[in-house]
Amino acid sequence: MNASSQTAEELRIPIGISACLMGEKVRYNGGHKRSAYCLDVLSDCFSFKPFCPELAVGLGVPREPIRLVGDAAAPRALGTRDPSLDVTAPLADQGRSVAAAWPDLCGYIVIKGSPSCGMERVKVYHANGMPNGAGRGLFIEALMRANPWLPVEEVGRLNDPVLRENFLTRVFALNRWKQEVEADPGYHALVQFHSYSKYLLMAHSYEGYRILGRHVAQAHALPLHDALQTYIRVFMEHMTHCATRNSHVNVLMHVFGCLKKVIDGPCKQEILACVEQYHRGEVHLIVPLTLLRHYLNRHGSDYIKQQSYLDPHPHKLGLRNYI
């Protein structure tokens, strides 16, 4: 099926989400935590798959709240009023079940602080109610273990421009992998994906860029399945590192290096001055990128123009307008 024959819904990227963020009244008190950003902005690009693990394990609405109790490294999910209510194993089972049932997911957005869905810093208590550190919600912990390269983010952290851009860049990168490599697996598809992802990877992790360069060079000596699984695991792991201003400047200068032999002196100075402005924090990343794109459209090779770093996500999201 080509893109022109697909519906708008089919073109959207499948993303898991805590059901309460969709406005569903599934919280313990019968309320919700509707996310305007998810529903009013991201819904143009994503097909959200809402899920409430606490409902799925049989807890009703309204219900007795649960909390994490015991060892912070391996807590149990118990009722706050009735400690005999123990949904530890069922929540973990739901995480593994969702990972298996929704293999096409390219990301997951969760609610902060939830003993089932919280991604980090979820409060853990002693049996007497005193704090005992922090952990991760049991449902999302099991899901992330079952699908370790799935991008997962808490909705509140999406208010941070750098964390937001990092998460969404990973979502769109994983979607490209699924569309370009998983859909038609092969060594050539792997090489092509890496070739056009080099600068993006370099911006997030120069170490990852070097490791995967060596991996791709030796990939033909490995069984195809092993070569692909190793690549996407390492790629997504290194993409979790947020790109910094310095690492962006490094990539911008690499892009500039592809142009400096075909543009004149004043154009070079214009680009370098713009990159320096970004380096000093005077303009956002979109400014030097727009200027470089202008010259690339005229003078760039197909190789450089197809680098996913230049367009890692739709322009309408405006993610690079704030970093």
N, C-alpha and C positions, 0 to 999 in steps of 0.2 A: 504494500500500500504506500503510495507516495504522499508527500505532505499536502498536496493540493486536494487530495481526496479524503483526508482525515478531518474529523470534526474539531472544533475549537477545544472541546473537552479532551479529546484523544491527544491533542498536541500539548496539553498541560502536563507538567512533570508531577508524578505521584509523590506526595509528601505525607507522612504520618503526623498526627497532631493530637494533643490532649483534647478530648471532646469539650471540656469546659471552655477552652479558648475559642471554640466555634460558637459560643453562646448557648450551648446545651446546658440545661440545668441539672447537672449530674454531681455537683459537689456535695459533701456530707451534709451541708445545711440547706440544700435545695437551690443554691445559687449557681452562678457561672462566673467566668473570668474572660468574657469576650475580648478578643484582641482585634482592635480596629486595624492595626498594621497588617495582620495576616489576612483579614477578611476584605479590607478595602484596597489594599495595595498588592499583596503577594498573590491573591486569588486570580489575578490576570495571568499569572505564569504557572501556578501550581494547582493540581487537583488534590485537595486535602482529603485525607482518609482519617476521620475522627475516631478515637477509641478511648474508652474509659476502663482501665483494668480493674478498678474497684467494683464497678458494676458487673464486669465480666466474671468476677469471682463470687458473685452472689450477694454483695453488700447493696442494700437498697438506698433510696433517696426519700427523706433524709435518713441518715445513718449515724451510728456511733463512730466518731473519728478514730483513725488508727495512727500509730506513731512507731518509729523505729526504736527498739529497745535492745540493750545488751552490748556486745562487743561492736565497736564502730566498724571493724573490718568485716564483720559477718552478723549484722543485726537481724532481729526478727520483727515482723510487722504485727503488732498486737493492738487490741482495743484499748482506748485510753481509760475507759471505765471498767471494762471487763477483760482483764489480761488473758482469760482463757480463749478469747477470740483471737485466733492465730491464722493469718492468711499469708504467711511467709512463702510456703511452697506454691500455693495457687498463683500468687503474683509472679513468681519466677517462671512458672509454667506458661503463663499468659505471654510473658516476654519472648520466650522461645517459640511459642505458637505463632505469634504475630510475625516474627522474623521469618518463619518458614512459610506462612500463608501469603505474605506480601513481599516476595523477593524483588519486585520491581521498584520498591521505594528508593528514592534518592536522597532522603533526609527525613528528620523527625524533629518537630518543635514541641517542647514540653513546658509544663507549668513549674515555676520555681517552688522549692521547699516541700514538694509533695513526697510523702513516704513511699508512694508507688512510682511517680513519674519524675521527681526531681533529679536533675543531672549531676549536681554537686552541692556540697555544703548543706545537705539535709540534716536537720538536728537528730541526734541519737541520744537516747536517755538511758540512765540506769533504771532498774526496776522500781526504785523508790521515787522516780520522777526527776532526779537531778540530772543535769546535762552530762553527756559522756562523749563529746566530740561530734563529728559530722561524717556523713556517708552519702550514699546515692540511693535513690528510690529503687525498690527491688524489681519492679517491672522493667524499668529502663536499663538497669544493670544487666539483667538477663538478656534483653534484646541486644544491647551493645556487645555483649560477649558472643552472642550468636552471629552478629553481623558487625565485626569490629571496624570495618571501614565506612560504615554508614555515618554521615554527618548528623550530629545531634546538637541541638542548642536550646537553651532556655529562652522563653519569649522576652523576659526582661532584659537579657543581655543583647537583644537585637536593637536596643536603644543606643548602644555604643557603636559608632560608625565603623570602627576597625573590626570589631567582632562580627557585626552584621555583614560586612563585605566579605570577611573570611568565610563565614558559614555559607553564604549564598554562592560564593565562588566555588566552594567544594560541592555544593548541590549540583550546580550546572556542569562542573567537570565530571562528576560521577554519571550524570545523565548522558554526556557526550560519550563516555566510555561504554555505557550500555547500548547506545545507538550505533556507535561506530565499530566497536570491538566485540562485545557480547553478542550482538545481533548476527554477526558474520565472523566468527573467530578465525584468526590466522596470524602467522608471523608478520605478514605485510601490514595487517591492520594494527598490530602492536607497534611496529616501527613508525607508521604514519601518525598514530596517536601521540607517541613520544616526540616525534619530530615537531609537531605543531603545539606541543605543551611545554617545550623546553624553557621558554622565557617565563612562563607562568610558574613553573616549578622553581626556577632560579630565584624568582622574587620571594617565594615562601621559604625555600630551604636550598642553599647552595650545596649542602652536603647531599640532600636528596637528589639534586640534579646530577651530581657526579656518580652516586651509587646507581641510579637508574640508567645512566648512560652506559655504564659498564654492563649492567644487566641486559640491556637491549642488544649490545654488541655480542653477547654470548648466548642469547635466547634460543637460537636455532639448535644449540647443543642440548636443550632441555625438552622434555615432553611439552607439547603446546599448552595443555591445561596447567602444568606447573609454572610455565613461563608467564602466563597471563595472571594467574592467581598471585604469584609473587609480586608482579609489577603493580597491580592495582592496590594490593595491601600496603606496599611501601610508598606508593604515590600518595594515597589518601592519608597515610600516617604523617608524611612530611608536609602535606598541604594544611594540616592543622596548625602549623606555625604561622602566626600572623605576619604578613609582609610588613616590613618597616620602611620608614622614609629612606633610609640608606639603601635598603635592598631594591626599592623601586628605582632609585637614582641609578644604581648599578645596571638594572635592566634597560632603563631609558637610554643610558649611554651605549649599551650594546645595540639597541635599535638605531641610535644615531650613527654608530659605526658602519651600519649597512647603507647609510646615505651619504657619508661625507665625501665619497669619491665622485658623486654625481650631482652635488649641489654646489653653488658658489659660496664664496667667503661670507657675504652678508647673511645668507640663509643659515650658514653654520653658526654664525654669531647669534642670530635670533634664537635658534634652538638651544644653544648652550646657555644663553641668558635666561631663557624660560625654565630650563631644568634647574639652574642655580636658584631661581626664585622659589621653585618648589622645595629644593633642598633646604632653604632657609625658612620654610614654613610660611611664605608670603602668599602662595596660591595653592589651590588644591590640585590633586593628581590629574584631574580631568584637563587642566590647562596645558601642560606639556604634552599630554597624550593627544589632545586635539590638534596641536601644531604638528607633531610628528606624523599623525595620520594624514594630514594635508599633504605633506611631502611624500609620504609612502604611496598615496594614491597616484601620484604623478611619476615617481621614480623607483618605488620599491619593487622587489622581486615577489613572485607568487609565494615563495617560502616565507618571507617576512610578513607579508600581508595576511597570511593565514595563521599567524601565531595567535593562539587563544588568549594570550596575555592582553592583546589589544582589545578584545571583545569577549571577556569571560562570562558576561551576563548581559541581559538586555539593557540598552541605554535608558529606557523609560524608567527603570528602577533608580537611576541617578546615584548609584552606590559610590562612585568615585568623585562625586561632587563635594564630599565631606571628609575625604582623607588626604 
